[in-house]
Amino acid sequence: MKKKYRNVAMGGTFDVLHLGHLDLLKKAFDISFYVVIGLTSDYFAKERLKKNLKNPFEIRLNNLKALITREIGSTSFEITKLEEEFGPLILSNKIDCLVASSETSKKGELINKLRTDKGLDAIDIITVGLRMADDGLPISSTRIRNHEINPYGKVLGSKK
């Protein structure tokens, strides 16, 4: 596949890695020469996003690097710690695209407004659909932490 972008950005908590994360990563690496990944800090994830994390930042960082190495095989990326919602997306004129899930892509409109307010060009927003589990509901770290499904979307037992 021909690379369309120089630098693509994406971000997330990447707490319990699953097929949905892999879909996003594959899309970003397929369309870009370089990928900037914003990984939420523990503080930002817990206090601002109200996420109940299983893994601290360093473990999430190491797991994400290992997944990229194992499944994508690229070294053309950097992972930055996100202490705020948009990080380098609203500051850097080097980013030319955002890859986001259908769940978070609406933030792209706000990002482009903030960018243009700062005199930066708007960026393309590429939306990747959510990966569904065997039960037809989206795969998510929350569902995995709650032992509803595994990272591959297989349902783990019945709810009573």
N, C-alpha and C positions, 0 to 999 in steps of 0.2 A: 504494500500500500504506500502511495506517495504521501510524504509528510506535508501537511498544509500549513502548519504553524511552527514558528521558531520556539516560542516559550508558552507552554500551557500551565495554568494553575488549577489546583483542586485542593480541597481541604476537608477535614473531618476529625472525629475523635479516634476512629480506628481502634476501638477498645477490644472487642472480640472479633477477629477478622473472619470474613465469610465471603461467599461467592459474589454478593453484591459489591463488596469492596473491590474484588478482583475485576469485575466488569468495568467499574469506573477507571481503575488503573490501566487496564488493557486499552480502553478507548483513548485515554490521555497519551499513552506511549505510542499508540498506533498513528496518531495524527500530528505528533510534535517531535521535534528534535530534542527538546529539553522539557522536563516536568518539574514544577515547583509545587511541593506538597506542604500545605499548612497543617500541622498537627496540634490540636488544642492542648494547652497546658492543663495540668490537673486543676489548678485554681479556676481557670476559665470554664472548663467543662462542668465542674461541680457547682460553682457559685453563680455563674452567669447563665449557663445552659441548663442547669439543674439536672445534670446527668449523674446517674449512679454508676461510677466506674468500677470495673473489676480489676483493671491493671493500671499501675502508675505510669507516668509519662515515659520513663526510660524503658520499661518493658514494651509499651506500645510502639515506641520508636524502633527498638530492636526487632520486634515482630514484623513491623511494616517493612523495614530494610530487608529482612530475610525473605518475606513474601515476594518483594520485587526481584530480588536476586534469583530466587527459585523459579518463579512463574513467568517473569518478564525477561530476565537476563540482561537488563540494561544498567549502565552506570551513569546515564545522562539524566540525573535528577538531583534535587536537594530537598531536604526536609527542614522546614523552619518551624519554630515553636510559636503557636498563635496564642497571644495574650489578650487579643481583642478579635472581634468578629471577622474583619476583612483583611487584616494583615497587609502583605505587600500588594494585594490586588488594587488598592486605591492609591498606592504610592508609586508604583513602578510603571514606567513607560515601556518596559521590556516584555511585559505580559501581553499576549495578543489573543488569548482565549481562556475561558473558564469551562471546565468539565464538571458537571453537577448531576446529581440524581434528579429524577422527576419530582422528588419530595422537596428538594432544596433549590431548584433552578429559578424559582421566582425571585430569589435574592439577587439574581443577575441584573434585573432591572434597577434595583437600588444601587448595586455596585457601579453600573454604568452612569447613573446620575451622579454619584459621588465622584467618579473619575472625571466626568466632564466638568463638574463644578471646580475641580482642581486643575483644569486645563489639559487633562489627558484624554486620549482617544477612547471612545467606547470600545469594548472588546466583544468578540463573538461568544455566545453561550451555547455550549453543546450539552444537550440533555440525554442522559442514559436512563432508560427505564429501570424500575425496581425489579430485582430478581425475586421470583415467587418461590415459596416453599411448596412442598408436596400438597399442602392443604389449601393452596391458592392464595394465601396471605403472604405479604412481603417478608423476606428474610431480613432480620435485624439483630443487632447485638443484644438488644433488650430481650427479644424472644429467646435467644441462645442462653443468656444469663438466667432467664426464668425456666430453663430446661424444657421449653416447648418444642424446640427444633435443634438440630445440630448445624454447624456452619455450612453444610451442603444443602440445607433445606428439608432434611428428612424429619418427619414428625416423631417426637420421642414420647410415646405413651399417650394415654387419654386423660382428659381433664374430667374430674368428677364434680 
